[in-house]
Every structure is written in structure tokens, then in C-alpha cells.
Amino acid sequence: MTRPGADAEPPDDPPSRAHDHPDPQGPHPAQGPHPAQERHHAQSPRRGQGWWGSESALLDDAEARRRLVAAAGRCVIRRGSSRMRIEEVATEAGVSRSTVYRYFRSRDELLLAVLLDRVDTAMDVALQSLPDPYDARVTLVEVFVRGTSLIDGDALTEALFAAGGRASGDSLPLATEPIVEAVYKRLEPLLLRWQDSGQLSADLDLWEAVRWLIAAGGAMMAPPWSSRSLPDKRVFAETYLIRALLQPVTPTSDAEVSTSSRRDDGKTPSR
């Protein structure tokens, strides 16, 4: 998923298999260390017996991935998503490049993991304390506005969606399948409930609806929309986005409006 015309960069191919599993006990006494190995260990003082990327470290795969994603996030904040390198992430995490490649096949896959982590955080924030989960219009607007507002004051999200960043370009679109799946899984119970109750159009493809909501949200998190006020974003969501997903309301006749109005006034309609 490399952008056409991107600046040339050192390849992120995995290193040779000879360095995949460094011996935590050091070189065999009968053979001296290779000069390259001496330089490598001098630059990485944290890599000794028990460092978490070595075979002697007691660390499960989920925790290893979490630490690598966190390290990648710190690198993105410092240098931007388009300049993040596997070697830099390895150094930040205190492991070898081969350890990073054991869990992520490429830089784009690692960047996608960082994005998925931010999406998960955004969904947690957006789904907490919803005013009325049974109301599709209110909830969809609230989820959309809260999710797109995660960028405000968050250094990592701002770096990911900054102009020219890889998350905001064509190389790694926000509406890619793993991200759509992550959001859909969180919204699916509500979406099915709203569709069953007739609030969402019956012929609506819920998966595709989520994809386009994410695409619109990504546009709101990038310049120039990222600088717009919350009221502006809410008006956009209510007027031009969410309305397209809702079942059209059946027009009410003048007689029904008149009867409903008299009942609201506490008066009994005349017979």
C-alpha cells in the first residue's frame, strides 16, 4: 500500500535469519563477537537476558503486539505517520527488527494496528453514556460527533490525520475492511435493533452504511474540517449524513395534527 511517488526510503524487509533469535548468553567463548554485533549491542543497551523480545522473556503474543503498537504510536507522534520506520519502532520497543516482523509483516500493517487501537478508543468514548440508545437519529449523530472529536487534544490522533499523513491519504484509507469490521461489531446490536423497529430503511446495507459513516468521519478528522466547531459538525451529521439512513417519516394529515394538538392541550376533541 505504498503511495505512488513517495520519497525513496530504506526497505523494511526482514533481516537475515541469522539474527532472528539472538543468544541471550552472548557469543560462544571459542569465537569472538562479530564487529557488527558489538556495534548492535552497544546501541541497544536494553537488549540483554530477559529483554521482552528475546526467547527468554515470558511474554504472550497479545502483550507483545500491544507493546509494539504503543511503541509505533510514540514514533508516529515524534516523526509523523508517513516517516515511521520499522527500525525506529524496534529501537523504541527495545527489540530487534525481526521481533517486529514476527507480529507485523510490514509498516502499513503496523500502522493499521495503531489506527485500529485509536478506533477502539473512539468507539468506547462514543458509546459511553448515550442519551437514548433506542433513538437511531440521536444516537448516530452522537456517535459520529463524539468519534470525530477524538482528534481534539490527542497527539497521536492528530499526527495520524495530519495533512500528508498516511492515515489521511490513499495509501491506507480509514474505511479499509479491518476498520469497518471493528466499528460494525460495536454498532451491530444497535443497527439491527433500529432496522427491526423501522427507524432505519429496511433495504439498507448496514455494513456499507458503516463504511460510509467511517469515510465521512475520516474527512471530518482531517483538514480543513478538523478545525470546524462541534456545532458545525453536528449540523453536518444531522442534515446531510444521518438523515439518509433513516426511514422516511409518514406525513401526518391535518386532521391528525389537530386532534393530537387538542389532546396535548388536555382538551377532549368534540364529537
Backbone bond lengths (Angstrom), bond angles and torsions (degrees), N, CA, C in turn:
res aa  C-N    CA-C-N  psi(-1)  N-CA   C-N-CA  omega(-1)  CA-C   N-CA-C  phi
1 M - - - 1.458 - - 1.521 111.37 -
2 T 1.323 116.43 39.92 1.456 120.53 -179.03 1.509 110.26 -81.92
3 R 1.307 117.22 135.62 1.463 120.85 -179.67 1.522 110.74 -67.98
4 P 1.336 118.26 137.25 1.463 120.63 174.20 1.513 109.58 -62.08
5 G 1.309 115.42 137.54 1.460 119.76 176.12 1.505 114.20 79.55
6 A 1.346 117.32 8.73 1.464 118.79 179.90 1.518 109.59 -68.16
7 D 1.333 116.25 154.94 1.454 120.40 179.82 1.511 110.06 -61.14
8 A 1.303 115.74 145.16 1.460 119.70 178.62 1.503 109.40 -62.14
9 E 1.319 116.16 144.20 1.462 120.36 -178.15 1.508 108.87 -146.79
10 P 1.325 118.30 155.99 1.463 120.74 178.54 1.513 109.40 -61.10
11 P 1.330 117.93 139.91 1.474 119.71 179.98 1.503 110.83 -64.13
12 D 1.339 115.84 147.30 1.456 121.48 179.19 1.521 110.98 -100.15
13 D 1.346 116.96 29.60 1.459 119.54 -179.00 1.514 109.54 -65.81
14 P 1.321 116.81 146.01 1.463 119.38 179.66 1.512 110.94 -58.49
15 P 1.327 117.97 145.86 1.463 120.87 178.72 1.514 110.70 -68.63
16 S 1.321 116.07 171.77 1.456 120.42 -178.66 1.511 110.31 -61.75
17 R 1.330 115.51 153.82 1.464 120.72 -176.28 1.524 111.56 -65.91
18 A 1.324 116.87 -17.43 1.456 118.97 -178.23 1.508 111.90 -63.94
19 H 1.318 118.63 -24.11 1.474 121.28 -177.30 1.521 111.58 -109.61
20 D 1.337 118.07 11.66 1.462 120.14 -177.91 1.518 112.22 -63.56
21 H 1.337 117.00 -38.74 1.461 120.45 -175.18 1.526 109.27 -130.62
22 P 1.323 118.21 82.31 1.465 119.92 -179.09 1.519 110.93 -61.18
23 D 1.330 115.45 138.96 1.457 120.71 -179.72 1.511 108.93 -71.19
24 P 1.351 119.84 117.32 1.464 120.76 -177.31 1.525 113.09 -66.44
25 Q 1.356 117.01 -15.59 1.456 119.88 -178.59 1.531 112.29 -89.28
26 G 1.372 117.82 -2.66 1.454 120.42 179.48 1.510 111.06 89.51
27 P 1.360 118.86 179.61 1.460 123.54 -176.51 1.516 112.02 -69.04
28 H 1.322 115.59 156.55 1.463 120.90 177.46 1.518 108.53 -64.76
29 P 1.357 118.29 139.54 1.468 120.77 -176.48 1.519 112.76 -55.80
30 A 1.340 116.79 -29.32 1.454 119.06 -175.19 1.523 112.17 -76.67
31 Q 1.299 118.34 -14.12 1.454 120.20 -179.34 1.515 110.67 -129.40
32 G 1.299 116.78 131.02 1.454 121.07 -178.48 1.509 111.58 -73.66
33 P 1.336 118.04 156.12 1.464 120.87 179.36 1.519 111.23 -67.22
34 H 1.309 114.86 145.21 1.464 120.81 176.04 1.529 108.23 -69.49
35 P 1.341 117.67 141.48 1.484 119.62 -179.84 1.514 113.20 -52.99
36 A 1.346 117.33 -37.95 1.457 119.58 179.33 1.518 111.26 -64.27
37 Q 1.350 116.35 -36.32 1.465 119.53 178.25 1.524 110.67 -67.15
38 E 1.336 117.17 -38.61 1.466 119.85 178.44 1.522 110.62 -61.22
39 R 1.352 116.44 -44.49 1.464 119.50 178.90 1.516 110.51 -64.18
40 H 1.341 116.70 -39.80 1.471 121.35 -178.14 1.529 110.87 -61.60
41 H 1.330 116.45 -47.27 1.461 119.36 -178.03 1.523 111.74 -72.51
42 A 1.331 117.28 -28.63 1.468 119.45 177.82 1.511 111.20 -67.69
43 Q 1.352 116.09 -31.96 1.453 119.70 -179.95 1.520 112.28 -83.83
44 S 1.318 118.38 -13.69 1.464 122.13 -176.55 1.514 110.24 -126.94
45 P 1.342 117.51 72.39 1.468 120.99 -175.09 1.517 113.12 -63.94
46 R 1.333 118.27 -20.85 1.466 119.36 -176.89 1.525 111.94 -78.82
47 R 1.327 117.66 -13.00 1.451 120.51 -174.64 1.514 110.33 -89.10
48 G 1.281 117.75 91.58 1.442 123.16 175.67 1.508 109.12 -137.61
49 Q 1.313 118.10 -163.71 1.451 120.16 179.92 1.535 109.72 -61.80
50 G 1.337 116.19 123.48 1.449 119.89 178.91 1.508 114.28 98.11
51 W 1.373 118.45 -8.11 1.475 117.02 176.21 1.507 107.98 -62.47
52 W 1.345 116.51 146.31 1.465 118.64 -162.69 1.510 114.18 -68.73
53 G 1.335 118.18 -16.77 1.456 119.08 177.94 1.513 113.72 -87.36
54 S 1.320 118.48 -3.02 1.456 120.60 -178.27 1.519 110.82 -88.77
55 E 1.324 115.91 167.46 1.455 120.19 -179.35 1.523 111.59 -67.44
56 S 1.337 117.00 -22.90 1.460 119.54 -177.06 1.517 112.61 -82.31
57 A 1.338 117.53 -10.87 1.463 120.29 -178.44 1.520 110.19 -78.27
58 L 1.333 115.88 137.77 1.460 121.61 178.75 1.524 107.75 -94.19
59 L 1.334 116.61 91.99 1.460 120.93 -175.38 1.517 108.28 -145.56
60 D 1.351 117.06 127.90 1.462 118.15 179.81 1.522 110.06 -80.82
61 D 1.348 115.53 166.91 1.453 120.81 -174.87 1.522 112.63 -62.92
62 A 1.332 117.39 -39.37 1.459 120.27 -179.02 1.527 111.00 -62.20
63 E 1.334 116.59 -42.22 1.462 120.33 179.58 1.529 110.51 -68.81
64 A 1.320 117.06 -37.54 1.460 120.43 178.47 1.528 110.60 -62.93
65 R 1.333 117.19 -44.64 1.461 120.53 178.45 1.527 110.76 -63.68
66 R 1.332 116.57 -40.45 1.463 120.10 179.95 1.525 110.48 -61.10
67 R 1.331 117.65 -43.14 1.457 120.63 -179.26 1.529 111.47 -67.65
68 L 1.316 117.31 -38.21 1.456 119.98 178.97 1.525 111.09 -67.45
69 V 1.329 116.92 -39.99 1.466 120.57 177.85 1.526 109.78 -64.20
70 A 1.336 117.02 -41.51 1.467 120.30 178.49 1.527 110.62 -63.56
71 A 1.329 116.90 -41.37 1.464 120.51 178.26 1.530 110.84 -64.55
72 A 1.333 116.33 -41.44 1.468 119.95 177.92 1.522 110.70 -62.60
73 G 1.318 117.10 -38.94 1.460 120.72 177.93 1.511 112.18 -60.89
74 R 1.322 116.73 -41.08 1.476 120.00 178.40 1.527 110.77 -65.79
75 C 1.330 116.56 -36.06 1.465 120.24 177.53 1.526 111.17 -67.20
76 V 1.326 116.82 -39.12 1.462 121.03 178.60 1.522 110.21 -62.96
77 I 1.322 117.26 -41.96 1.465 120.98 179.29 1.526 110.56 -61.43
78 R 1.327 117.20 -40.72 1.467 121.04 -176.77 1.527 112.49 -74.29
79 R 1.356 117.26 -42.17 1.461 119.82 -168.75 1.521 114.32 -120.02
80 G 1.327 117.73 -8.99 1.453 120.01 -176.52 1.516 110.99 92.21
81 S 1.323 116.61 151.64 1.459 120.40 -175.32 1.524 112.67 -66.90
82 S 1.340 118.23 -31.55 1.464 120.20 -177.79 1.525 112.53 -73.92
83 R 1.340 117.58 -16.20 1.464 120.48 -177.30 1.519 112.69 -109.93
84 M 1.304 117.86 3.63 1.458 121.12 179.11 1.528 110.26 -65.76
85 R 1.333 117.33 136.51 1.454 123.16 -179.62 1.528 110.25 -124.98
86 I 1.321 115.28 147.55 1.461 120.49 179.04 1.524 110.76 -59.64
87 E 1.338 117.35 -42.32 1.460 120.93 -179.92 1.528 111.16 -59.83
88 E 1.337 116.34 -40.17 1.462 120.47 179.47 1.521 110.82 -65.75
89 V 1.330 116.77 -41.23 1.464 120.82 178.56 1.522 110.04 -63.81
90 A 1.331 117.23 -41.61 1.461 121.06 178.85 1.527 111.06 -60.43
91 T 1.338 116.13 -45.52 1.462 120.08 178.37 1.529 111.52 -63.00
92 E 1.343 115.98 -42.24 1.460 120.67 179.37 1.522 111.43 -62.13
93 A 1.333 116.38 -37.54 1.467 120.84 -178.44 1.524 112.17 -84.51
94 G 1.343 117.39 -13.34 1.458 120.44 -179.27 1.510 112.89 77.93
95 V 1.338 116.96 35.84 1.461 121.03 -179.37 1.528 108.98 -134.65
96 S 1.330 115.77 176.45 1.459 120.21 175.40 1.524 110.04 -84.36
97 R 1.325 116.53 162.83 1.468 120.29 175.77 1.517 110.69 -60.49
98 S 1.330 117.50 -35.32 1.462 120.00 -178.84 1.522 111.26 -63.07
99 T 1.330 116.82 -31.60 1.466 119.57 177.41 1.526 110.77 -67.40
100 V 1.333 116.89 -40.41 1.464 119.99 177.23 1.522 109.73 -61.80
101 Y 1.345 116.45 -44.28 1.463 120.10 -178.99 1.527 112.46 -69.57
102 R 1.299 117.12 -17.62 1.462 119.53 176.34 1.532 110.48 -65.96
103 Y 1.348 116.82 -27.50 1.461 121.34 -177.06 1.533 113.22 -110.97
104 F 1.317 117.53 -25.05 1.467 121.27 -178.08 1.524 108.52 -135.09
105 R 1.333 117.07 124.35 1.461 121.18 -173.76 1.515 113.22 -76.03
106 S 1.318 117.66 -19.14 1.463 120.17 -177.26 1.523 109.52 -156.50
107 R 1.324 115.23 170.72 1.463 120.63 176.76 1.520 110.70 -65.08
108 D 1.338 117.83 -40.05 1.461 119.83 179.82 1.528 111.41 -64.04
109 E 1.322 117.32 -36.12 1.463 119.72 177.74 1.522 110.80 -66.11
110 L 1.324 117.18 -38.01 1.460 121.20 177.27 1.523 110.52 -68.38
111 L 1.327 116.39 -41.04 1.460 119.88 177.91 1.529 110.46 -64.05
112 L 1.326 117.08 -38.38 1.463 120.54 176.66 1.521 110.64 -61.10
113 A 1.333 117.17 -38.61 1.459 120.67 178.00 1.524 111.06 -63.88
114 V 1.340 116.59 -37.07 1.471 120.08 176.54 1.527 109.65 -64.73
115 L 1.323 117.04 -43.40 1.464 121.27 178.41 1.519 111.41 -61.89
116 L 1.332 116.83 -43.70 1.466 120.59 179.72 1.523 111.13 -61.90
117 D 1.318 116.13 -36.49 1.466 119.77 177.45 1.521 110.82 -64.69
118 R 1.343 117.28 -40.29 1.464 120.43 178.60 1.518 110.79 -69.49
119 V 1.349 117.09 -37.21 1.468 120.52 177.70 1.517 110.05 -62.60
120 D 1.319 116.78 -42.18 1.460 120.54 -179.90 1.520 110.40 -62.14
121 T 1.325 116.40 -42.34 1.462 120.72 177.50 1.528 110.82 -63.39
122 A 1.341 115.83 -42.89 1.465 120.08 -179.43 1.523 110.93 -62.65
123 M 1.330 118.23 -40.85 1.456 121.25 -179.57 1.530 111.08 -67.79
124 D 1.324 116.91 -37.03 1.463 119.94 176.14 1.524 110.59 -59.43
125 V 1.339 115.23 -46.15 1.464 119.99 -179.70 1.520 110.75 -65.48
126 A 1.339 115.98 -43.98 1.462 120.12 -174.30 1.522 112.78 -68.71
127 L 1.324 117.93 -31.88 1.464 120.82 -174.93 1.528 113.12 -90.84
128 Q 1.311 117.21 -7.18 1.464 120.29 179.10 1.533 110.36 -79.44
129 S 1.308 114.92 134.39 1.471 122.19 174.21 1.521 112.52 55.44
130 L 1.324 116.69 46.60 1.467 119.35 175.14 1.520 109.73 -66.31
131 P 1.330 118.33 139.11 1.471 120.80 -176.68 1.525 113.05 -64.23
132 D 1.336 117.40 -38.94 1.462 120.23 -178.71 1.522 109.28 -156.21
133 P 1.346 117.90 87.27 1.467 120.71 -176.84 1.528 113.98 -60.25
134 Y 1.330 117.99 -18.78 1.458 120.49 -179.42 1.525 112.43 -82.31
135 D 1.324 117.56 -13.02 1.456 122.11 -179.08 1.525 108.52 -98.20
136 A 1.346 117.10 109.87 1.464 121.46 -175.43 1.518 111.43 -61.87
137 R 1.325 118.00 -45.32 1.455 120.28 -175.76 1.517 111.17 -63.00
138 V 1.330 116.50 -50.79 1.467 120.80 -177.82 1.526 110.72 -61.61
139 T 1.332 116.81 -45.19 1.455 120.41 -174.81 1.519 112.19 -70.09
140 L 1.328 117.78 -42.53 1.462 119.94 -179.89 1.526 111.35 -63.16
141 V 1.315 116.80 -41.10 1.465 119.57 177.46 1.522 110.16 -63.13
142 E 1.333 115.76 -44.34 1.467 120.15 -177.92 1.530 111.24 -64.14
143 V 1.338 116.98 -44.71 1.458 120.96 179.41 1.525 110.33 -62.63
144 F 1.319 116.63 -43.18 1.464 120.82 -179.17 1.527 110.87 -63.01
145 V 1.328 116.87 -48.99 1.470 120.20 -176.60 1.524 110.89 -67.49
146 R 1.319 117.39 -42.86 1.466 119.68 179.70 1.525 111.14 -64.54
147 G 1.330 116.11 -42.48 1.458 119.63 -179.08 1.514 112.67 -63.47
148 T 1.321 117.22 -43.89 1.466 120.40 -179.21 1.517 112.38 -74.06
149 S 1.318 117.39 -17.17 1.467 120.61 179.88 1.525 112.02 -86.49
150 L 1.344 116.69 -2.65 1.462 119.66 179.67 1.524 111.43 -61.52
151 I 1.327 116.89 -25.26 1.458 120.35 -177.93 1.521 112.32 -66.12
152 D 1.330 116.87 -26.51 1.460 121.02 -175.35 1.525 111.02 -64.05
153 G 1.328 115.81 114.76 1.456 120.53 175.46 1.514 114.54 77.49
154 D 1.341 119.17 5.07 1.458 120.95 -179.97 1.527 108.09 -106.61
155 A 1.324 117.04 113.72 1.464 121.70 -171.99 1.525 111.72 -62.56
156 L 1.325 117.85 -41.81 1.463 119.88 -177.01 1.522 111.40 -67.89
157 T 1.331 117.24 -45.39 1.464 119.79 -179.62 1.519 110.55 -65.44
158 E 1.323 117.29 -38.79 1.460 120.25 177.72 1.529 110.57 -62.50
159 A 1.341 117.39 -40.23 1.462 120.90 179.49 1.525 111.00 -67.21
160 L 1.327 116.89 -37.91 1.460 120.65 -179.40 1.524 111.97 -66.20
161 F 1.333 116.35 -37.43 1.458 120.33 -174.26 1.520 113.20 -105.32
162 A 1.315 117.00 12.48 1.463 119.94 176.58 1.521 109.77 -65.13
163 A 1.318 116.48 154.81 1.461 120.95 179.14 1.516 109.71 -56.35
164 G 1.314 117.15 129.18 1.456 121.57 -179.63 1.508 113.45 87.85
165 G 1.341 118.04 -6.06 1.446 120.83 178.61 1.518 111.15 -71.55
166 R 1.327 117.17 155.07 1.456 120.58 -176.07 1.522 111.87 -68.90
167 A 1.326 118.23 -26.78 1.463 119.87 178.78 1.512 111.76 -73.68
168 S 1.329 117.60 -21.28 1.454 120.47 -177.60 1.524 112.64 -99.72
169 G 1.313 117.20 -0.91 1.457 120.66 -178.17 1.516 112.31 -104.07
170 D 1.345 115.26 -170.62 1.456 120.59 -178.13 1.514 112.53 -81.54
171 S 1.342 117.74 -12.84 1.454 119.41 -174.71 1.526 112.24 -70.61
172 L 1.323 117.21 -31.50 1.454 120.41 -179.42 1.520 108.37 -144.52
173 P 1.341 118.43 76.63 1.467 120.70 -175.45 1.518 111.94 -63.43
174 L 1.330 115.09 145.72 1.458 120.29 -177.91 1.524 111.41 -64.99
175 A 1.332 117.54 -28.03 1.466 120.79 -177.87 1.522 112.18 -88.85
176 T 1.334 117.73 27.66 1.452 120.92 176.79 1.530 109.85 -69.90
177 E 1.331 117.43 157.45 1.461 121.77 -169.54 1.531 114.98 -54.21
178 P 1.345 121.01 -46.54 1.470 119.13 -179.15 1.535 112.97 -60.03
179 I 1.336 117.17 -34.78 1.457 119.74 179.86 1.522 110.43 -74.20
180 V 1.343 116.95 -40.94 1.469 120.03 175.74 1.524 109.98 -58.85
181 E 1.316 116.25 -43.45 1.470 120.12 179.95 1.526 111.47 -62.34
182 A 1.343 116.76 -42.40 1.461 120.41 -178.87 1.524 111.46 -62.88
183 V 1.337 117.08 -43.12 1.461 120.09 179.59 1.518 110.90 -71.72
184 Y 1.319 116.97 -41.26 1.467 120.41 -177.94 1.534 111.01 -60.93
185 K 1.322 117.09 -40.82 1.467 120.17 -179.40 1.527 111.27 -60.65
186 R 1.328 116.61 -34.24 1.460 120.04 -179.16 1.522 111.28 -77.30
187 L 1.335 116.89 -33.72 1.467 120.73 -176.30 1.526 113.76 -93.34
188 E 1.323 117.75 -14.72 1.467 121.01 -171.74 1.532 114.36 -52.93
189 P 1.343 120.58 -47.40 1.474 118.99 -179.79 1.530 112.69 -58.30
190 L 1.333 116.85 -40.85 1.460 120.01 179.86 1.524 110.96 -69.73
191 L 1.329 116.64 -43.23 1.466 120.30 -178.81 1.528 111.48 -61.01
192 L 1.327 117.12 -44.34 1.466 120.70 179.65 1.524 110.95 -65.73
193 R 1.328 117.01 -38.87 1.467 120.70 178.26 1.525 110.41 -62.96
194 W 1.348 116.42 -44.49 1.463 119.67 -178.92 1.526 111.63 -67.58
195 Q 1.324 116.19 -36.51 1.462 118.46 179.23 1.529 110.52 -70.07
196 D 1.328 117.73 -39.96 1.470 121.25 178.23 1.524 111.77 -64.88
197 S 1.335 116.52 -33.14 1.461 120.13 -179.23 1.531 112.67 -84.20
198 G 1.327 116.75 -0.46 1.461 120.27 177.49 1.506 114.66 85.35
199 Q 1.338 118.72 7.57 1.469 119.89 179.73 1.526 111.95 -78.52
200 L 1.339 116.69 -33.60 1.457 121.42 175.84 1.521 109.05 -101.68
201 S 1.305 116.74 147.98 1.457 120.80 -179.89 1.525 110.27 -56.23
202 A 1.313 116.03 137.02 1.461 121.47 -175.32 1.520 112.35 -64.94
203 D 1.335 117.23 -31.58 1.466 120.88 -177.65 1.525 112.48 -91.58
204 L 1.341 117.31 11.61 1.456 121.36 -177.38 1.530 110.02 -75.04
205 D 1.316 116.65 129.51 1.457 122.06 172.71 1.531 107.12 -81.24
206 L 1.323 116.32 105.54 1.463 120.51 -172.12 1.527 112.26 -64.28
207 W 1.327 116.93 -36.62 1.473 120.35 178.78 1.525 110.60 -62.56
208 E 1.326 116.75 -46.87 1.457 120.44 179.90 1.525 111.39 -68.29
209 A 1.333 116.57 -32.68 1.463 119.64 176.65 1.526 110.28 -62.21
210 V 1.340 116.34 -42.17 1.459 120.32 177.87 1.524 110.31 -64.60
211 R 1.334 117.10 -40.40 1.463 120.26 179.70 1.533 111.15 -58.28
212 W 1.331 117.05 -45.06 1.466 119.91 -177.13 1.526 111.96 -74.80
213 L 1.319 117.33 -28.91 1.459 119.78 172.99 1.536 110.06 -64.21
214 I 1.336 115.68 -41.93 1.460 120.10 179.00 1.528 110.66 -65.68
215 A 1.341 116.28 -42.78 1.464 119.66 179.12 1.524 111.07 -60.50
216 A 1.343 116.00 -43.76 1.462 119.79 177.79 1.524 110.91 -65.40
217 G 1.331 116.45 -39.12 1.462 119.87 177.97 1.516 112.03 -63.62
218 G 1.343 116.60 -39.28 1.458 119.62 177.36 1.510 112.13 -61.84
219 A 1.337 116.39 -38.87 1.467 119.85 177.38 1.522 111.15 -64.64
220 M 1.326 116.81 -35.28 1.468 120.83 179.99 1.531 112.33 -71.84
221 M 1.343 116.33 -22.49 1.462 120.33 -177.97 1.521 112.53 -91.50
222 A 1.322 116.97 -2.55 1.467 121.37 179.14 1.528 109.08 -113.72
223 P 1.341 116.73 156.29 1.468 119.12 176.37 1.520 110.79 -59.44
224 P 1.350 118.65 145.42 1.472 127.13 3.58 1.517 113.72 -89.79
225 W 1.369 118.32 -8.19 1.461 120.03 -175.79 1.529 113.21 -65.59
226 S 1.323 117.49 -26.90 1.456 119.34 -177.01 1.523 112.63 -62.42
227 S 1.328 117.13 -21.76 1.463 120.15 179.60 1.533 112.68 -90.71
228 R 1.342 117.95 -3.36 1.462 120.42 179.77 1.532 110.47 -72.55
229 S 1.308 116.28 157.46 1.464 121.45 -179.07 1.526 110.35 -76.54
230 L 1.328 116.07 161.56 1.462 120.92 177.36 1.529 111.93 -59.98
231 P 1.341 118.79 -42.66 1.472 118.32 177.32 1.527 112.66 -58.25
232 D 1.334 117.42 -39.09 1.461 120.52 178.27 1.525 111.04 -62.93
233 K 1.343 116.15 -43.17 1.460 120.35 179.29 1.523 111.08 -65.26
234 R 1.321 116.05 -37.63 1.465 119.75 179.95 1.531 110.54 -66.82
235 V 1.315 117.40 -42.01 1.468 120.70 178.29 1.525 110.41 -61.96
236 F 1.321 116.37 -42.99 1.461 120.24 178.54 1.525 110.48 -59.75
237 A 1.336 116.53 -46.99 1.465 120.15 -177.92 1.526 111.33 -64.01
238 E 1.333 116.63 -44.78 1.461 120.18 -177.10 1.529 112.24 -69.15
239 T 1.329 116.51 -40.25 1.463 120.57 -170.79 1.525 113.44 -87.59
240 Y 1.331 116.93 -40.20 1.455 119.49 -169.82 1.525 114.66 -114.66
241 L 1.327 118.51 -6.98 1.458 119.29 -173.95 1.526 112.69 -120.08
242 I 1.318 116.70 -63.70 1.461 120.97 -173.56 1.525 111.32 -67.35
243 R 1.308 117.30 -34.96 1.466 120.82 -177.73 1.530 111.69 -56.49
244 A 1.328 117.24 -32.51 1.464 120.77 -178.63 1.525 112.55 -68.74
245 L 1.326 117.53 -19.59 1.461 120.93 -178.50 1.521 113.01 -90.84
246 L 1.321 117.10 -18.09 1.454 121.23 -172.01 1.519 112.22 -85.57
247 Q 1.326 114.77 149.58 1.461 120.77 174.74 1.519 109.04 -68.13
248 P 1.315 118.29 130.35 1.468 119.25 179.41 1.523 111.14 -57.25
249 V 1.313 115.77 138.96 1.462 121.34 179.20 1.525 108.96 -79.04
250 T 1.321 115.96 132.39 1.463 120.30 179.13 1.520 109.87 -67.20
251 P 1.343 117.64 126.96 1.475 119.55 -179.48 1.519 111.42 -58.81
252 T 1.314 116.18 141.43 1.461 121.67 -179.67 1.524 109.07 -97.99
253 S 1.333 116.53 133.83 1.459 120.51 -178.97 1.524 110.66 -70.98
254 D 1.349 116.11 161.20 1.466 120.87 179.85 1.516 110.78 -61.92
255 A 1.327 117.36 -36.56 1.466 120.55 -179.49 1.517 110.99 -64.71
256 E 1.358 116.64 -41.30 1.458 120.35 179.59 1.515 110.73 -67.20
257 V 1.323 116.76 -38.36 1.458 120.00 178.13 1.515 110.42 -63.96
258 S 1.347 117.29 -42.62 1.455 121.32 -179.54 1.518 110.97 -64.00
259 T 1.333 117.07 -44.78 1.460 121.14 179.12 1.515 111.02 -63.03
260 S 1.351 116.68 -44.73 1.457 120.60 -179.72 1.521 110.47 -63.20
261 S 1.328 117.33 -37.89 1.458 120.97 -179.13 1.519 111.11 -65.09
262 R 1.374 116.71 -42.03 1.466 119.25 -179.71 1.526 110.67 -66.59
263 R 1.335 116.87 -36.18 1.468 119.31 178.70 1.517 110.98 -67.20
264 D 1.349 116.02 -39.02 1.458 118.87 177.88 1.515 112.12 -64.25
265 D 1.351 116.49 -26.97 1.461 120.64 178.50 1.511 111.98 -81.86
266 G 1.322 116.55 -3.36 1.467 119.49 -179.13 1.511 113.52 82.67
267 K 1.334 117.70 12.15 1.455 121.31 -179.38 1.513 110.00 -102.57
268 T 1.303 116.78 143.81 1.460 122.43 177.42 1.508 109.43 -87.05
269 P 1.349 116.61 125.34 1.468 117.79 -178.84 1.508 111.48 -60.78
270 S 1.351 116.71 141.40 1.450 121.02 -179.35 1.512 110.78 -69.72
271 R 1.319 115.40 149.44 1.476 120.91 178.91 1.498 110.52 -102.15
